[in-house]
């Protein structure tokens, strides 16, 4: 019962105050509404800054082996990475992990915004 009342209050508050918030900019320069929503999008982005920060650092760490085993980096810097069975797969596998882990949140958030035709 309390959750329903709280949700009703949030919906009422959001509908009543949305015009006030449409012109206000959030920390990242995007227009936000009540509770961190994009103005008019209805997508709550609360907590995304911390999530993206964590994904950035993990992706950065996972990129080190990609760069280290990259033939281009080896040529540019004049070194040879150690070889072992499967070493040729380090770069593509880690690059795929970085792409998926770092990129999926963008794709997940893009789907509803594209569906609403408000990217």
Rosetta constraint file for C-alpha pairs under 8 A:
AtomPair CA 1 CA 5 HARMONIC 6.31 0.50
AtomPair CA 2 CA 6 HARMONIC 6.06 0.50
AtomPair CA 3 CA 7 HARMONIC 6.05 0.50
AtomPair CA 4 CA 8 HARMONIC 6.08 0.50
AtomPair CA 5 CA 9 HARMONIC 6.13 0.50
AtomPair CA 6 CA 10 HARMONIC 6.21 0.50
AtomPair CA 7 CA 11 HARMONIC 6.15 0.50
AtomPair CA 8 CA 12 HARMONIC 6.09 0.50
AtomPair CA 9 CA 13 HARMONIC 5.89 0.50
AtomPair CA 10 CA 14 HARMONIC 5.86 0.50
AtomPair CA 11 CA 15 HARMONIC 6.07 0.50
AtomPair CA 12 CA 16 HARMONIC 5.98 0.50
AtomPair CA 13 CA 17 HARMONIC 5.94 0.50
AtomPair CA 14 CA 18 HARMONIC 5.46 0.50
AtomPair CA 14 CA 33 HARMONIC 7.72 0.50
AtomPair CA 14 CA 34 HARMONIC 5.89 0.50
AtomPair CA 17 CA 21 HARMONIC 6.72 0.50
AtomPair CA 17 CA 34 HARMONIC 7.81 0.50
AtomPair CA 18 CA 22 HARMONIC 6.20 0.50
AtomPair CA 18 CA 33 HARMONIC 6.24 0.50
AtomPair CA 18 CA 34 HARMONIC 7.08 0.50
AtomPair CA 18 CA 39 HARMONIC 7.47 0.50
AtomPair CA 19 CA 23 HARMONIC 7.76 0.50
AtomPair CA 20 CA 24 HARMONIC 7.75 0.50
AtomPair CA 21 CA 31 HARMONIC 7.95 0.50
AtomPair CA 21 CA 32 HARMONIC 6.66 0.50
AtomPair CA 21 CA 33 HARMONIC 4.98 0.50
AtomPair CA 21 CA 34 HARMONIC 7.02 0.50
AtomPair CA 21 CA 39 HARMONIC 7.29 0.50
AtomPair CA 22 CA 31 HARMONIC 6.31 0.50
AtomPair CA 22 CA 32 HARMONIC 6.53 0.50
AtomPair CA 22 CA 33 HARMONIC 6.11 0.50
AtomPair CA 22 CA 39 HARMONIC 5.34 0.50
AtomPair CA 22 CA 40 HARMONIC 7.80 0.50
AtomPair CA 23 CA 31 HARMONIC 6.47 0.50
AtomPair CA 24 CA 31 HARMONIC 5.82 0.50
AtomPair CA 24 CA 32 HARMONIC 6.53 0.50
AtomPair CA 24 CA 33 HARMONIC 7.73 0.50
AtomPair CA 25 CA 29 HARMONIC 5.18 0.50
AtomPair CA 25 CA 30 HARMONIC 5.43 0.50
AtomPair CA 25 CA 31 HARMONIC 4.59 0.50
AtomPair CA 25 CA 32 HARMONIC 6.14 0.50
AtomPair CA 26 CA 30 HARMONIC 5.43 0.50
AtomPair CA 26 CA 31 HARMONIC 5.89 0.50
AtomPair CA 26 CA 32 HARMONIC 5.73 0.50
AtomPair CA 26 CA 36 HARMONIC 7.97 0.50
AtomPair CA 30 CA 38 HARMONIC 7.51 0.50
AtomPair CA 31 CA 38 HARMONIC 5.93 0.50
AtomPair CA 31 CA 39 HARMONIC 5.82 0.50
AtomPair CA 32 CA 36 HARMONIC 5.63 0.50
AtomPair CA 32 CA 37 HARMONIC 5.24 0.50
AtomPair CA 32 CA 38 HARMONIC 4.41 0.50
AtomPair CA 32 CA 39 HARMONIC 4.95 0.50
AtomPair CA 33 CA 37 HARMONIC 4.94 0.50
AtomPair CA 33 CA 38 HARMONIC 5.79 0.50
AtomPair CA 33 CA 39 HARMONIC 4.95 0.50
AtomPair CA 33 CA 40 HARMONIC 7.88 0.50
AtomPair CA 35 CA 44 HARMONIC 6.91 0.50
AtomPair CA 35 CA 46 HARMONIC 6.92 0.50
AtomPair CA 36 CA 44 HARMONIC 5.71 0.50
AtomPair CA 36 CA 45 HARMONIC 5.56 0.50
AtomPair CA 36 CA 46 HARMONIC 5.32 0.50
AtomPair CA 37 CA 41 HARMONIC 7.03 0.50
AtomPair CA 37 CA 42 HARMONIC 5.92 0.50
AtomPair CA 37 CA 43 HARMONIC 5.27 0.50
AtomPair CA 37 CA 44 HARMONIC 4.35 0.50
AtomPair CA 37 CA 45 HARMONIC 5.85 0.50
AtomPair CA 37 CA 46 HARMONIC 7.52 0.50
AtomPair CA 38 CA 42 HARMONIC 6.36 0.50
AtomPair CA 38 CA 43 HARMONIC 6.02 0.50
AtomPair CA 38 CA 44 HARMONIC 6.99 0.50
AtomPair CA 38 CA 45 HARMONIC 7.57 0.50
AtomPair CA 41 CA 113 HARMONIC 6.80 0.50
AtomPair CA 41 CA 116 HARMONIC 7.39 0.50
AtomPair CA 41 CA 118 HARMONIC 6.80 0.50
AtomPair CA 43 CA 112 HARMONIC 7.99 0.50
AtomPair CA 43 CA 113 HARMONIC 8.00 0.50
AtomPair CA 47 CA 51 HARMONIC 6.51 0.50
AtomPair CA 48 CA 52 HARMONIC 5.92 0.50
AtomPair CA 49 CA 53 HARMONIC 6.09 0.50
AtomPair CA 50 CA 54 HARMONIC 6.21 0.50
AtomPair CA 51 CA 55 HARMONIC 6.19 0.50
AtomPair CA 52 CA 56 HARMONIC 5.92 0.50
AtomPair CA 53 CA 57 HARMONIC 6.44 0.50
AtomPair CA 54 CA 58 HARMONIC 6.26 0.50
AtomPair CA 55 CA 59 HARMONIC 5.87 0.50
AtomPair CA 55 CA 101 HARMONIC 7.19 0.50
AtomPair CA 55 CA 102 HARMONIC 5.89 0.50
AtomPair CA 56 CA 60 HARMONIC 5.99 0.50
AtomPair CA 56 CA 102 HARMONIC 6.98 0.50
AtomPair CA 57 CA 61 HARMONIC 6.25 0.50
AtomPair CA 58 CA 62 HARMONIC 6.18 0.50
AtomPair CA 59 CA 63 HARMONIC 6.02 0.50
AtomPair CA 59 CA 98 HARMONIC 5.29 0.50
AtomPair CA 59 CA 101 HARMONIC 7.37 0.50
AtomPair CA 59 CA 102 HARMONIC 6.37 0.50
AtomPair CA 60 CA 64 HARMONIC 6.84 0.50
AtomPair CA 62 CA 66 HARMONIC 7.21 0.50
AtomPair CA 62 CA 94 HARMONIC 6.46 0.50
AtomPair CA 62 CA 95 HARMONIC 7.96 0.50
AtomPair CA 62 CA 97 HARMONIC 7.99 0.50
AtomPair CA 62 CA 98 HARMONIC 6.55 0.50
AtomPair CA 63 CA 67 HARMONIC 6.24 0.50
AtomPair CA 63 CA 94 HARMONIC 7.02 0.50
AtomPair CA 63 CA 95 HARMONIC 6.94 0.50
AtomPair CA 63 CA 98 HARMONIC 6.97 0.50
AtomPair CA 64 CA 68 HARMONIC 6.00 0.50
AtomPair CA 65 CA 69 HARMONIC 5.89 0.50
AtomPair CA 65 CA 90 HARMONIC 7.06 0.50
AtomPair CA 65 CA 91 HARMONIC 6.81 0.50
AtomPair CA 65 CA 94 HARMONIC 7.27 0.50
AtomPair CA 66 CA 70 HARMONIC 5.96 0.50
AtomPair CA 66 CA 90 HARMONIC 6.68 0.50
AtomPair CA 66 CA 91 HARMONIC 4.39 0.50
AtomPair CA 66 CA 92 HARMONIC 7.45 0.50
AtomPair CA 66 CA 94 HARMONIC 6.03 0.50
AtomPair CA 66 CA 95 HARMONIC 6.18 0.50
AtomPair CA 67 CA 73 HARMONIC 6.38 0.50
AtomPair CA 67 CA 91 HARMONIC 7.38 0.50
AtomPair CA 68 CA 73 HARMONIC 6.83 0.50
AtomPair CA 68 CA 74 HARMONIC 7.28 0.50
AtomPair CA 68 CA 81 HARMONIC 6.96 0.50
AtomPair CA 69 CA 73 HARMONIC 7.59 0.50
AtomPair CA 69 CA 74 HARMONIC 7.25 0.50
AtomPair CA 69 CA 81 HARMONIC 5.88 0.50
AtomPair CA 69 CA 87 HARMONIC 7.87 0.50
AtomPair CA 69 CA 88 HARMONIC 7.89 0.50
AtomPair CA 69 CA 90 HARMONIC 6.87 0.50
AtomPair CA 69 CA 91 HARMONIC 5.99 0.50
AtomPair CA 70 CA 74 HARMONIC 6.30 0.50
AtomPair CA 70 CA 91 HARMONIC 6.19 0.50
AtomPair CA 71 CA 75 HARMONIC 6.18 0.50
AtomPair CA 72 CA 76 HARMONIC 6.14 0.50
AtomPair CA 73 CA 77 HARMONIC 5.91 0.50
AtomPair CA 73 CA 78 HARMONIC 8.00 0.50
AtomPair CA 74 CA 78 HARMONIC 5.50 0.50
AtomPair CA 74 CA 79 HARMONIC 5.08 0.50
AtomPair CA 74 CA 80 HARMONIC 5.85 0.50
AtomPair CA 74 CA 81 HARMONIC 7.13 0.50
AtomPair CA 75 CA 79 HARMONIC 6.87 0.50
AtomPair CA 82 CA 87 HARMONIC 7.99 0.50
AtomPair CA 83 CA 87 HARMONIC 5.63 0.50
AtomPair CA 83 CA 88 HARMONIC 7.93 0.50
AtomPair CA 86 CA 90 HARMONIC 7.21 0.50
AtomPair CA 89 CA 93 HARMONIC 5.89 0.50
AtomPair CA 90 CA 94 HARMONIC 5.90 0.50
AtomPair CA 91 CA 95 HARMONIC 5.88 0.50
AtomPair CA 92 CA 96 HARMONIC 6.05 0.50
AtomPair CA 93 CA 97 HARMONIC 6.30 0.50
AtomPair CA 94 CA 98 HARMONIC 6.16 0.50
AtomPair CA 95 CA 99 HARMONIC 6.11 0.50
AtomPair CA 96 CA 100 HARMONIC 6.09 0.50
AtomPair CA 97 CA 101 HARMONIC 5.79 0.50
AtomPair CA 98 CA 102 HARMONIC 5.58 0.50
AtomPair CA 98 CA 103 HARMONIC 7.74 0.50
AtomPair CA 99 CA 103 HARMONIC 5.37 0.50
AtomPair CA 99 CA 104 HARMONIC 7.76 0.50
AtomPair CA 100 CA 104 HARMONIC 5.48 0.50
AtomPair CA 101 CA 105 HARMONIC 7.95 0.50
AtomPair CA 103 CA 107 HARMONIC 6.59 0.50
AtomPair CA 104 CA 108 HARMONIC 6.02 0.50
AtomPair CA 105 CA 109 HARMONIC 6.10 0.50
AtomPair CA 106 CA 110 HARMONIC 6.01 0.50
AtomPair CA 107 CA 111 HARMONIC 6.37 0.50
AtomPair CA 108 CA 112 HARMONIC 7.68 0.50
AtomPair CA 109 CA 113 HARMONIC 6.74 0.50
AtomPair CA 110 CA 114 HARMONIC 5.86 0.50
AtomPair CA 110 CA 119 HARMONIC 6.80 0.50
AtomPair CA 111 CA 115 HARMONIC 6.01 0.50
AtomPair CA 112 CA 116 HARMONIC 6.11 0.50
AtomPair CA 113 CA 117 HARMONIC 6.07 0.50
AtomPair CA 113 CA 118 HARMONIC 5.23 0.50
AtomPair CA 113 CA 119 HARMONIC 4.81 0.50
AtomPair CA 114 CA 118 HARMONIC 5.94 0.50
AtomPair CA 114 CA 119 HARMONIC 5.36 0.50
